Amino acid sequence: MALSDEELERYARHIVLREVGGVGQAKLKAARVLVVGAGGLGSPVILYLAAAGVGTIAIADFDSVSLSNLQRQIAHRTADVGEAKTLSAGRNARAINPHVKIEGHNARLSAQNALAAISRYDIVADGSDNFATRFLLNDACYFAKKTLVSAAVTEFDGQLATFKAHDKSAAYPCYRCLFPEPPPPGTAPSCSEIGVLGAAAGVMGTLQALEVLKEILGIGESLAGKLLIYEALSARFRTVRVKPDPVCALCGSRPTIRDLAVHHAAQA
């Protein structure tokens, strides 16, 4: 995919990287990424992918911007309060880079629409804030054979992993290999209940964007098969190896989850 003279100048610091170059920048321009959630995690993902020149960025979010979002959700401005996050984040991403195409999905992802939405994109970045969506995306990405880069943040800590259990060239785990089932309703406090340091969400979202770019470019060491843990108060990162669970209900040797019907029941 050819780059214009303006794009060559815009991405000059990428193109001089031996691991990227013009070929890699063309890969970014051709890539299609779905970002689920335009909040504390999704905001830096959207903005950095736009700045990097990812050709198509889809934003899935059904919420509107509120004043309490702005402490961490940097894709939105004070003037955007009350507006749909898909519109606000999309406009601000295009203000950074008018060459990117933004596609807004201003609806909740569900068992009915997740596969159709995900199948249109190369990679999914999960910045959602609830377990129901995380499990849905894991299962849908597995069935659609799409790579999932998933991040989470709470208070001062964050986690990041890449899941591609559909790739049978290696023994990769899925999200269910780490967490077989969602926690019971009401047992996992929300961000509004326990709080989150805005910059901690920014760290994890930025790292998430970086992993998405690495997967598109095919460079470096993938986070597939590993869990990156960040502890902001101690300024500490650590990486834990994660193996596939042979009895995983989704990707194990005898799976019991063969479609998204389990999520139909959860949404009923």
Secondary structure in CASP SS format (residue, H / E / C, confidence):
PFRMAT SS
TARGET T0000
AUTHOR 0000-0000-0000
METHOD secondary structure of the structure
MODEL  1
M C 1.00
A C 1.00
L C 1.00
S C 1.00
D H 1.00
E H 1.00
E H 1.00
L H 1.00
E H 1.00
R H 1.00
Y C 1.00
A H 1.00
R H 1.00
H H 1.00
I H 1.00
V C 1.00
L C 1.00
R C 1.00
E C 1.00
V C 1.00
G H 1.00
G H 1.00
V H 1.00
G H 1.00
Q H 1.00
A H 1.00
K H 1.00
L H 1.00
K H 1.00
A H 1.00
A C 1.00
R E 1.00
V E 1.00
L E 1.00
V E 1.00
V E 1.00
G C 1.00
A C 1.00
G C 1.00
G C 1.00
L C 1.00
G H 1.00
S H 1.00
P H 1.00
V H 1.00
I H 1.00
L H 1.00
Y H 1.00
L H 1.00
A H 1.00
A H 1.00
A H 1.00
G C 1.00
V C 1.00
G C 1.00
T E 1.00
I E 1.00
A E 1.00
I E 1.00
A E 1.00
D C 1.00
F C 1.00
D C 1.00
S E 1.00
V C 1.00
S C 1.00
L H 1.00
S H 1.00
N H 1.00
L C 1.00
Q C 1.00
R C 1.00
Q C 1.00
I C 1.00
A C 1.00
H C 1.00
R C 1.00
T H 1.00
A H 1.00
D H 1.00
V C 1.00
G C 1.00
E C 1.00
A E 1.00
K H 1.00
T H 1.00
L H 1.00
S H 1.00
A H 1.00
G H 1.00
R H 1.00
N H 1.00
A H 1.00
R H 1.00
A H 1.00
I H 1.00
N C 1.00
P C 1.00
H C 1.00
V C 1.00
K E 1.00
I E 1.00
E E 1.00
G E 1.00
H E 1.00
N C 1.00
A C 1.00
R C 1.00
L C 1.00
S C 1.00
A C 1.00
Q C 1.00
N C 1.00
A H 1.00
L H 1.00
A H 1.00
A H 1.00
I H 1.00
S C 1.00
R C 1.00
Y C 1.00
D C 1.00
I E 1.00
V E 1.00
A E 1.00
D E 1.00
G C 1.00
S C 1.00
D C 1.00
N C 1.00
F H 1.00
A H 1.00
T H 1.00
R H 1.00
F H 1.00
L H 1.00
L H 1.00
N H 1.00
D H 1.00
A H 1.00
C H 1.00
Y H 1.00
F H 1.00
A H 1.00
K C 1.00
K C 1.00
T E 1.00
L E 1.00
V E 1.00
S E 1.00
A E 1.00
A E 1.00
V E 1.00
T E 1.00
E E 1.00
F C 1.00
D E 1.00
G E 1.00
Q E 1.00
L E 1.00
A E 1.00
T E 1.00
F E 1.00
K C 1.00
A C 1.00
H C 1.00
D C 1.00
K C 1.00
S C 1.00
A C 1.00
A C 1.00
Y C 1.00
P C 1.00
C C 1.00
Y H 1.00
R H 1.00
C H 1.00
L H 1.00
F C 1.00
P C 1.00
E C 1.00
P C 1.00
P C 1.00
P C 1.00
P C 1.00
G C 1.00
T C 1.00
A C 1.00
P C 1.00
S C 1.00
C H 1.00
S H 1.00
E H 1.00
I H 1.00
G C 1.00
V E 1.00
L C 1.00
G H 1.00
A H 1.00
A H 1.00
A H 1.00
G H 1.00
V H 1.00
M H 1.00
G H 1.00
T H 1.00
L H 1.00
Q H 1.00
A H 1.00
L H 1.00
E H 1.00
V H 1.00
L H 1.00
K H 1.00
E H 1.00
I H 1.00
L H 1.00
G C 1.00
I C 1.00
G C 1.00
E C 1.00
S C 1.00
L C 1.00
A E 1.00
G C 1.00
K E 1.00
L E 1.00
L E 1.00
I E 1.00
Y E 1.00
E E 1.00
A H 1.00
L H 1.00
S H 1.00
A C 1.00
R E 1.00
F E 1.00
R E 1.00
T E 1.00
V E 1.00
R E 1.00
V C 1.00
K C 1.00
P C 1.00
D C 1.00
P C 1.00
V C 1.00
C C 1.00
A C 1.00
L C 1.00
C C 1.00
G C 1.00
S C 1.00
R C 1.00
P C 1.00
T C 1.00
I C 1.00
R C 1.00
D C 1.00
L C 1.00
A H 1.00
V H 1.00
H H 1.00
H H 1.00
A H 1.00
A H 1.00
Q H 1.00
A C 1.00
END
